[in-house]
């Protein structure tokens, strides 16, 4: 939205006062009128609008649903505004609004006026500080001691800093949630789930949940690295992410007693979180999935050749590459996650659109990946023969029915367990699928 004139601002103020009278008359309850303190002729941008709805969320979290008789909001060219008619004491309501305004630096941009049932505005006991210099009272604004440009820059910094931190926490929490939802997805052939521990004797669902929660700081740090190193080359950023990954592996082994629950996920999610951080902006925190995939490929581009030239033959991925030329998770990331972008995510989202539950859509996505992806964990446990057995078995199941019966998948699970097969690489990609679907769906 563009610049607005003083006349337009005054007209909007008159309309706001008129609407306040209407709502006070209709509900006979105290009223919150929430606007933003924005200097200058541009009153709405994507970032300002985002900050406004963050404040509205703070209000709604503080007020019990049954107490709010009406809530309406709008992002107008003259500024964002909201009205909430609330069935509670006006002084108590003003106390809640002041707490929100003072809880975070972002709250300094909130103007949450409270009107009692007679339309009288409740004043603060202590005046707010200047947004630029911190001086108490209105002397700075009354004397116009700070330029509009100063006020705008401070306002932008406050909003940017708030969402930079808040989004790290939200996105890392989504990563943890995605890993937990993956392990709970049931039934999964050969894998740990609610039904059993699959082909694994050293871990169970609780081991995975403990490990996933312990990795939250790692995901947070990878996002932070991406946000803070946009000016650096992809190779430099990857080096920092790799250092974090090494520390995260130690954390995983510490909390699981030496069990490898998430080594592959540490690599894939570390790169994804770094890519999300690189693409992040405070006004548009989540890039398109194709941009995320592309950024992931850029981050590992410089290291991938070196990795394969110095491949470790003691690892499953190393043996698979040396014997068959298959590149495992590193190749998957270097190619921009084609197994997710071309197989798992489209199948998952179509299944959700067709009415399947998250669990059943996840099982279906996993089956399609097992049928088509060269999984290094399968190879490590059963060699080429085991990997081909898994692929053929799942393909036959999917050819029989596009939505296999739960009992048939459980029978396949039993067969995988008998042969000690576990598609752990596909499981990690299912968690990636959950993660990307969530951030695509606008949870940030």
N, C-alpha and C positions, 0 to 999 in steps of 0.2 A: 504494500500500500504506500501511496505517496504522501507528500506534505499536505497538511491541513492548515487552514487560516484561523486567525483568532476568532472571527465571526462563527465559523463552523464549530469551534471548541465551545464557545458560549452557548450556541444553540443546543449542542449536545448536553451541556450542563443543565439547561432548562428542561430538556426532555427527561433527563435523569431525575430531576427534582419532581417533575410531574408523575413519573412512574413510581417514585417513592411514596407519594401521597396516595396513589391508587392502591398500592399493596398494603399500606398501613390501614387504609379504610376497609379493604376487603378482609384482611386476616386479623386485624387488631392485635398484632403481636410485634415484638421488636424486630427490626430489620437491619440486616448487614448490607451495606453498599460497598462493594469491593472494586477498586480501580488500581491502576499502576501509576507510580510517580516517575514519569518519563519527561525529561526536558527536551525542548526543541519541537519543530513542526512535524516530525515523523513519529507518530504515536504507536504504530504497530509494525512489527517485523516478525518473521518466523521465530526469532529468539525471544522477543518480548512476549509474543503469544504463548510460547512454551513456558516462560516464567510465570505468566498469569495463571495458566492451568495447573502449574505446580502449586501455586498458592491456593487455588481453589481446592486442589486435592488435600492440602494441609487442613483447610477448613472442614472439609467433609469428613476427614478422619477424626477430627476433634469433636464433631457434633453427631450425636446418635441419630440414626436415620429417622426414627419416629418423631424426633423433635423438629425436623426440617419440614415445614408445611409447603414451601415452595422454593425452588432453586432454578434460576434462569441466568443465562450468560450469553455474551455476544462479543465478537472481536470486530469492532467498528473502525472505520478510518480515523475517527477521533479518539480511539483508545479502547482497550478491553474493559468490560464492565460486567459485574454480576450482582444479582440481588438474591438474598436468602432471607425468607421469613421464618423465624425460629421461635418455637414455643418454649421459651425460658426467660429468666430474669435478664433484663438489659445490662445490668452491671456485670453479671456473671459472663454474659456474652462478650462484653467489651474486654474483660479480663482475658478471655480465650484469644481474642483477636490480637491483643497486645503481646501475649505470649508467642503467637505465631510470628508477628512482626519482629520480635526480638530474638527468636530462636536461632536464626541463621543470618548471615550477611544478606542473603537474597531477600529476607523479610523487610529490609530497609526500603525496598522498592514497592512494597505493598502498602496500599492505603485502604484500610478496612474500617470504614466508618460504621458506627452503631447508632441507630435511631430508636428511641423508646416508643411506646405506643402513642405518645402525643406528638411524635415527629421531632423531638428534641435530640440533638446530636450530643452524645456523651464525649467529654473531653478527656485527654490523658492527664494524669497527675504530673507526669514528668515529660517535658517536651523532648522530641527526637533530636538526634545530633545531625550535624551537617554531613551529607554523604561524601563530600570531598575531604574536608579537614577534620571532621569529628567534633567541631565546636558545638556546644549545647545551645539549643534555642533556634530562633528564626532570624537571627541577625544577618547571617550569610545570605539567605534567600531574600530577605527584605532589602538588603543593601546591594544585591546582585554582585557579590564579591567574587563569584566564580563564573567563568564563561560557560555558555551553552556547550561548547566543545569539551570543556573539562568535565562537565556533568555527564555528557553522553559517554565519554571514554570510561569514566568510573563505573557508570551503569553497565556498560558492555562487559567490563572486567569482572564485575560482581556476578553477572549472569553466567559468563563463560566459566569462571572458577567453580561456581556451584554445580553446573552440569558436568563439568570435567570429572569432578569427584563422584557425584551421584551416579553417573553413567558407568564408571568403573565398577562401582559396587553392584549395580543392577545387572550388568552384562556378565560379571564374574559369577554372580548368583545364578543366572540363567545357565551358565556352563555347568555348574555343579548340579543344578536341577536336571539338566539333560542327561548327565552321566547316571544319576540315580534313577531316572525314568527308564533309561536303557536297561539297567540291570533288573528292574522290576518287570519289564516287558516279558510276557509269558504266553506260550512256551517258545523257547529258543533252542533249536537243535544243538546239543553239545555244550551249551553255555550256562553260566550261572543265572538263575532266575528264581521266581517265587516257588516254582515246582520242585527244583532240585539244584544241585551244584554242578550239573552237567558232567563233563569229563574231567572236572577239577576236584582233587582230593584235599588241596591245601587252602581252599577258600570257600566262602559262601556269600550270601547276599549282604550280610552285615559287614563282612570284610570290605566289600566294594563300596558300601555306603560310607564307612569310616574313611576309606581312602579318598573318595570323591570330596567329602567335606574338608579334608585336610589340604586339598589342592586349591581351595578358594583363594588364598593369598597369591598363589602362582598365577592364576588367571588374571587377578587384579593387576599384578605387576606387569604381565605381558601387555595388557591394555594400556597401562601407564607408559610403558616403553614406547609403544606405537604412537601414543599421543605426543610424547615429549621429544621424539626423534624424527619428526617429519622432514627436517632439513638434512638428515643424514642419508647416506646411501643405503640401499636394501641390504647389502652385505654387512655393513656396520650394525644395522638393526638386528639382522639375523644372528650375528655374533652375540649380542646382548641377550636375545631370546634364548639362545642355546645355553648360555651361562645360567639363566633362570631355570631352564629345563633340567640341567644337571642337579641343581639344588632341589627341584621338585621331585626328582626320582629318589633322592635320599630321604625326603619327607615321606614319600609313599612307602618306601621300605621300612622306615622307622615305625610308622603307624600300623603296618600290616605284619610286622615281624618277619620281614624279608620276602614277602610274597609279591610277585609282579601282577598287580591288578590293572594298572593304567599306564604302562610305559608307552604304548602306542598312542593313547589318548593325550599323554603329556606332550608328545611331539605335535600331533595334529591340532589340538586345541591351543597349544602355545602359539603356533603360526597363525591360526585363525584369529585369536584374540589380539595378536600383534597387528594383523592386517586391519581388523576392525578399528583399533586405536589409530592406525595411520590414516584411515579414511574418515575418522570421526570429526565432526564439527559440532559446536554447541547448538546451532540452530537445526542441524540435520544429523542426528547422532548415528544413524545406521544407514550405510550405503546399500545399494542394490547387491543381491547375492552374486551376480556376475562380476561386479567390481571387486567383491571380497575374494572370490576365487582367483581373479586375475592378480590381485595384490599378493595373495598367498604364493602364487607361482613366482612372482618377482622376488619375494623375500628369500626363497630357497635357490633361486637360479644360480647364484655364484658358488654355492656350496655343493650342489648336487653332483657336478662332475668330479670334484675332489673326493666326495664321499664314495663314489663308485670306483674311482681309480684306486682308492685305498680301502676297499671293502673288507670288512671283518668276516672271515669265513666261519667264525665260531658262532655267529648269530644266524637265526632262521632266515632273516632277510638277506644276509650275505651269501649263504649257501644257495638260496633260491635264485639270486642274481647270477652267481658264478655257474650254476648248473643249467639254468633255464633262461637267463636273461630277464627274469621278472624283477621289478624294482620295488615292490611292496609299498609301504606307506610313504616313503620318500618320493617315489615316482608318482604316486597318487597326488601328493601335494604339489610336486613340480609341474604336473599337468593341469593343475587347477581343480582338483577333486572331481574328475569326470564320473566316478562311480556314484557320487552324491548328486551332481548336477544333472546327469543323464539317466540315472536309474532310480536311486533311492528317494530323492526329494520329490520328483514328479509323481512317482507311484504313491508315496505317502500322502501327498496333498490331494491327489485324485481320490484315494481311498477315504480320506477325511471328508471330501466333498460328496462322496457317495453314501455317507452316513456311518462309516465304520468308526469304532472307538479309536482313541489314540493307541491303545494296546494292540488291537487287531491290525490297524494300519501299519504299526511298527513291525509286527511279525511278518506281514506281507512284504514290506520293504526289505527286511532282512533276508527273507527267502530269495527274493530276486537278486540281491547282492551275492549271496552264497552261490547262486546258479551262474553268475557271470564274472565274479571278481577272483583274481588269483590271490588267495589269502595266505600270508606267510605263516600264520599260526596253524592253519590246516596242514600246510606243507611240513612244518616242523614236527607235527605229531604223526602224520601219516604218509609223508612223501608225496610224490606225484600221484601215486595210486590212490592215496587217501583223499587228496584234493579232488581228483576226478570222480571218485565215488560220491563225494559230497555234492559236487555240481550236478552229476547225472541224476542222483536221487531226488534232488530238489526240482530239477527240470521236469522229471516225470510227474512229480506231485503237482506242479503248476500246470502242466499240460492236461492233467486229469481234471483240475478245477482251478479257475483263476483266483478263487477265494477258498483255499484248502480248509477242510474241517479241523477244528482244534484237536480232535482225537488223532487224526492222521499226522499232524505236526508232532504231537506227543510221541507217537510211534516212531517217527523219524528221529526224535530226540533220543529215544532209547537205543536206536541203531547207531547213532553217532557215539553215544556213551560206550557201547559195546566195542567200538573200533577206536576209542580214545581220541575222537576228533572234536575239535573246537574251533569254530570260525571267529576267533577273537578280533581279527582285523576288521571283519564286517560289523562286529558289534560296536567297535569304536566309530565306524562310519555311520552307524545308526544313531549314535549319540550326537554326532555332528549334524545329522539330518534333523533331529529334534531341536537342536540349538538354532540352526538357521531358520527353521520354520517358525520358531517362537519370535525371533527378532524381525522376521519378515512380517509377522502378524501384528506388529506395532505395540509390543509390550514396553518399549522404551518411550 
